[in-house]
Amino acid sequence: MGVEELKRQAGEFAVGFVESGMVVGLGHGSTAAYALRLLAAKLQRGELRDIVGVPCSRVVEEEATKLGVPLATLDEHPQIDLTIDGADEVSPYLDLIKGGGGALLREKVVAVASRREVIVVDESKLVSVLGRAPLPVEVIPFGWRTHLGFLQSLGAQAVLRLTSQGTPFLTDQGNFILDCTFPGGIEAPDKVAAALDARPGVVDHGLFLGLATDVIVAGPQGVRHYRRAPDGGRAW
């Protein structure tokens, strides 16, 4: 079974949580895209009604518009019933690294506004310790090089994300992304997140801690559904 088939299974499983009348956060990324396509199909067939989508990126906004999904802004619907989004990594505590696609800031804003944050991944995204994937850190272009030493002090090796043309990648907000590699993983993600949150010029980062309420994982043995433990302990 290929990775794309697993992504499809995870994304489509999550659409089963969507009910008519909901405001739904539309996540960015290849796995969440499968959920978006099924959501659009269900709306066209009349299986779901009165759905409003809040996209996490301009790319998702364009795709949802093509598919005929009604859209609104977060200002119009400041509380979202359910968001379906992907992740680059998922820890046993359902903490995440996100932002490989560059939409981490908007994704986090939408996640915080969501009653339920449903993450869809294939089994390869499960890790024992966060940090196998690079951690994206979104920074304003002004003085971006000043963060390199600071990130090194946190144990990271940071590089500026570039486009295929060799120019700096720009987020939807016009910012840069520094991709940070942590040899051996991120041992204390809460401390790293706090340090990044306090740094002037850092807009946001890809550590999504305590935000996922559900994680849908597709693997060769089928689809598994994990829920955040009430005490914050391990979910798997």
N, C-alpha and C positions, 0 to 999 in steps of 0.2 A: 504494500500500500504506500503510495507516494505522499510526500509532504503536503502537496496541494490538496489531495483528497482529505487528509487529516484536518487541514485548516478549514476546509468546507464543512466537515462534520461538526467541528467545534463552533464555528460561526452560526451554522443553522440550528444547532441545539439551543443556543442562547436566545434565538428569536422566539422560541417557545415560551419565554418569560414575558413577552410583550403582549399587552392586552389593549383592546380598543379604548380610545380616549386618552392614551398615555402621551406624555412628552418624553421623547426618546433621544438620548445623546448618541450621535453617530460618530464612532471612533475612526481613527486614521490608521491605515495599514492593510496589508494583504488579507489577514484573517478576518478583520472586521468588515472588509469589503464583501465577503461572502454573506455575512449577516445582512448587510445593506441590500444586496440583490434579492435575498429571500423576503425581506421586509417589503420591498417594492412589489414583488410578485404577489404577496398576500394582500396588499392594498388593492392591486389591480383586480384580483379575484373576488374581492369583497369579504375576505376572511378576517381582515382587520379594518376598522373604520376610525375616523377622527384622530389619526396619528399625526403628531407634529414632530419633526426632527430638528435637532440642534447640532449642526456639524462642528467637528473639532478642527477643521482646516479648510482652506479654500479648495483644495483638491477634492475633498469629500463633498463640499457644497456643490461643486460642479457636477460630480457624479450623481449625487442625489437628485439634482435638478433634472438631469437627463433621464433618470429612472422614474421621474414623476412623484417623488416623495415630497409632501408639503413641508416647507421649512420655516423656521422662525429664528430669532436671535435669542441669546441668553438674557438680554435686557428685557425682552418681551415675556420670557418664561424663566425667571431667575431660579426656579426650583425644578429639577428634572426628575422624572419618576424612575427612569432606568437608563443607564448608559451601557452600550456594548463596545468594548475596545480591546485592542491587542496588547501584547507586552513583549519585550525582548528577553526578559528573564522573570521567573517567579520562584520565590523562596518557599520553604515549608511553612512559613508564617503568613504567606500570601502577600508579602512585600514584593515590590516590583522594580525593575529597571525598564524605563520606557524612553522613547525619543529617538529611536533609530531612524524613523522617518522624518524627524525634524519638527514634529508638531507638539512637543512636550508641554509647552506653556499653555496653549489652549486646551490640550487634553487634561492638564491638571486643574485648570479653572473649571472645566465641565465636570470633572470627577468630584471636586469638592462640592459642587452644586447638586450632585446626584444623590437621591435616596438610596439607590442601589447601583453599584459599580460592578458590572459583570465583565470579567476578563476572559478572552478566548485565545487559546494557544494550542499548538501541537506539543507532543510530549518532550521534544528536544529542548523546550524553553524552561523546563524544570531544573533547578540547580540547588545544591545544598547550601551554598554561600553566594550571595550576590557579587557580581564583579567579573564574571567570565566574559560578559559582553561589555564593551566600552560604555562608560557612563557619560551621557551628553550633558554638558553644562552650557546653558544659553547666557550669553553676555552681550552687553551693548558694544557696538564697534569701537567707540571711543576708549582708548587705552586697553584694548583687549590683551595685549602682551603682558601687561602688569599682573595678570592673573596666573601666569605660567609658574612663577616661583611659589605663589601661594598654593596652587594645586599640587605642586611637587611636595610641599610641606605636609600635605594630607596623604602622601603616599602614591600620588598619581603621576603618570606620564601623559601630558596633554598635547594634543595636536589640533590645529585649526581644521575644521571640516571644509573641504573644497568641492566644487562642482566638477563635472567631467571636463569642463573647459579650463580648470585650474584657478577659477575665481572663488572667493569665499562664498560658501553656501549661506543664503539668507533665509531666515524663518519668515513666517507670515507677518511677524511684527517688525521685520527688517533688522533682526539681530544676527549675530554670529553664534556658532556652536563650537565649543571645544570638546572633543571626544577624549575622555580620560580613561586610561588603562591602569588598573590596580593589580600589579603582580601579586598573585596569591589570593586575590579577592578583597572584598570590602568587609573587614572584620567587625566594624562598628558603624553600620549605615546610619543610625540615628545621630551619631556624633558628626559624621561627614555631612549629613543633611543640615544639621544646625549650623555648622561652620559656613557652608555655602549660602544658607539663608541670610546670614549676617554680613556677607561680603558685599560692599558697595560695588555696583557694576555687574554683579551676577543677577540676572533676571529670574532664572529658575534653573532647575536641574531635573534629571530623569529618575531620581529616587522617589517612588510613590509608596510611602510607608503608611500603613493603616487605612488605605483608601479602598482597596478591593474588598467587596463583600462576598463575591462569588468568583471562582475560577473554574472554567470549563476546559478540560484537557482531553484532546483526542490522541489516541495511540493505537497501536496494532491490536490491542485487546478490547478496544471500544472507547466510548466517551465516559469520562469521570467528572463528577461535579463536587468540588470542594467549597465549603463555606468557612468564612472567618470564624475562628473559635471565640466564644464570648470572653474568655480570659486572655485573648491575644496569643494563645499558645500555638503549637504546631497544628496544621490542618492535614498534613500528610507526612 
